[in-house]
Amino acid sequence: MVVKDFDDLVGNVLSISLIKKGLLRKSLPNMLFLKGTHGIGKSSIATLIGKALTCISPVEGLACGGCEVCKKNDLALPVSGSSSNLVKVNMAIVSKEGTVMEQIRDIFMLAKPSGHYVKILEEFHTLKESEQKLFLEETERLSPNVTLILTSTSERSVIKEIRSRCLSFDFGPLTAGESALLVDRVREGLVFAAKDYTAIFRRTRGIPRDIVLLVEFLSKTRPTREELDSFLGVVSVSEFVNIFSMMGDFRLYRETYLELLKSSELDMFYWQFRDFINHLTFAIEGEVFEEISCKDLQSLPEIRVDDLYKIQKLADSVEINSTSLELLFLRIRRMFVAEQTVSEQKAVARQSGIGKEIQEIEVSLPKFTGSRK
C-alpha cells in the first residue's frame, strides 16, 4: 500500500488534523519532531508534509500533485529519497558513515532565493550527543524558507534542547477499530471473520506497516480456514471449552492447556483466553450465546458468575509467560475441584508424571526468643 495523500492514512486523527490545519494556515514552524514506534507512519507523514510545503500551487494547504515541483518529488523520492526541493536522509546511516558535518552543511546550502525546501532527518536519535549539539548550534541560523522534519522512535535519546526547538507530534498504534478499517482497505477479495480482525490487531499490536504487510500477504496467498487460524494463532472457543471440561482429570487437563501454550504465541493466547472468559460471563449471566452455545455450557463444570470474576482478577495479576500462565490454569482448576489430602495430591502427581520422586520436606521455624523494646 502506497501512501499518496493524507486520506490514505488511518489513525492518529487529531495529530494529522492539526498538521493539515497548520499547512492550510501556513502556521507550522520550520522545525518539526515526529515521534512514535517503528512502522507507525512517521516517514509517510513527514513526506506528505514536505510535499505540501514545497508545492508551488497547494490546494487547501496540501500538495496539488500537478505542479513542476510535485512531479519532481513523485519521480525522485521513491528512487533516491531526494529531489531538488525535498530531501529524506536516514541519520543512522549518516552517523555510521561519519558524514554528519556534510549533512549539516547541506541544510544551509538548501536555502535559495525562492521556493521552499524541506529536509527530513529520519531516526535522528541515532546521532551521538556531541553530533546533536553541533546540529543545534547550526540550526540557530536556519533560513525561514527551509523546514527540518526530525523523526525518531526514541524521544529520550534526542537532547532536550533540540526537542524544545521543535513542534512535536506523537503518533501511536491504531485502535482495534482503526486496525479493522485499514485491513478492509488493504485486503483484496479476502473475507475475514470477526475473530480474524481481532487476531490481526493483536498480532501486529496495531502497527500500520505490520498490518499492511500481513494482510497483503494473506490476500495474495488465499489461505484455507485452517491455515488462516493456524497462521494467526487463533484458539477457538471449543478448545477453551475442552480445557475446562477436563478439570476432573488432572493429567488430561494439564496436557491439553500445555499443548495449546506451545502452539500459540503467549500474548495472543492470553488475550483470547480473556475473551473466552468474557463470553462465558455473557452466556451465564446474560444468556448471550453469540460465541458460546448452550451445548458448550452443558459440557462445563458448574460455574458461577462470581467465579468468572475471580478468574478475571487472577488473569489480571499474571505476567504473560509460560510459567505464569500454567500457574493460572492450575489455580483455576483448584477453584472448581474438590480439596484433596496431601497423599491424594501426591498420587495424582505421580499418575500425571510430574512428580515421580516426591519427598516430604519438613520445615521447622525457630521460635522467636528475643524481646521487643
Phi, psi and omega in degrees: 000122180262127178275111182259331178209177184297334180293341179282346183277146177236135177090175180049045189300315185293316180297316180294323178298317178295320179297316180296321177294322178296322178291318180297317184265004179054044184251003179286135177290174184269012170222119181240149180230113179255121184234152180156169185291168178301141174080010186276342178112013183299316182295319179296317180294318178299319179295318178296321177297314180299318179296320180294318183290328183269350181297138180284324183232068182297147177251112185053040177086351184254160181300135181285331180083354184240346181285172183300317181292317179300318180295319178296318179298314182296327181281320188274318189301315181296337185266303187251346182082008180205147171230189183292334183249341187227124182234136178238124184231135174270112186288342175295320178289318179301314180296320181293322182277350179072034182248030183298315182298322179297320180292321179295316179298322183297329180301322184270348173280343180293324186298121179232168184302326183226160178087172179242145184230137185232136174235125180259120181252096184279151179052048185299332183294346181285348176289145176294160181299321179296323179290322178294321179293323176296317177300317181299317180299319183288329183287353176297335180248034180292132182290146181298335181263021175236130177244132175254132177241114180262134174240149183201145173260000182220086184302321185294340180275357175260127185299146187297332179297325177284316180300324182289340179273348184257154167270118188262143174231128182258130181241128183244173178299163179285155170282173179300319180293318178294323177299317179297321178297317179293321177302315181294330178288326188269324186296141181245087177078355181277130182264128179248143172276166181303320181294334179291319178300317179295318181295319179296316180300314182287324180294322182266352182057028176075017179275117186306314182299319180292323178297312181299314181300315182294312184290323177297321177297312181296323180296324180278331185277330181055064182288156172286170179301317181294318179295320181295315179299317181294317183294319181277353180073033182283127174256118185287158177302322182299329179289322176291321176300319180298319179299311182296326182289346182261011185302332181290339180246102186304317183298308182296318180302310183293316180299322183292312182286331176294322179297319178293320179298321181290328185268359183234155170290133190301316181292324177296316180299316182300310184291328176289325175295319176300318178299319180298316179299319177298313180296325178294321177296316179300319183291318184282314184276320185250001183053043175259108188253042181290321182249328182244125183272167176299324179297321177299317182298323182293336181273355182265156173294165180295119184234130176264158179299322178301324178295321180294322177294326176294321178296319178299319179294320177300316181296325179296331188270352185265153171274152183273083172214165188298321181294314181293321180290324176295317178298322178302314181291327176293321179290325177295318179299320181299333180290335188244350181255140182300148180300143179242154174285168179300316181296322178293320178296321178295320180297316179296319180297317179297316181296328182275353177078021180245007178205061186297325180233091181256125179244145177282134179240117180265125180247119178249126180269131178295142180286146179281120185248354182283174179245142180273128180259000000 
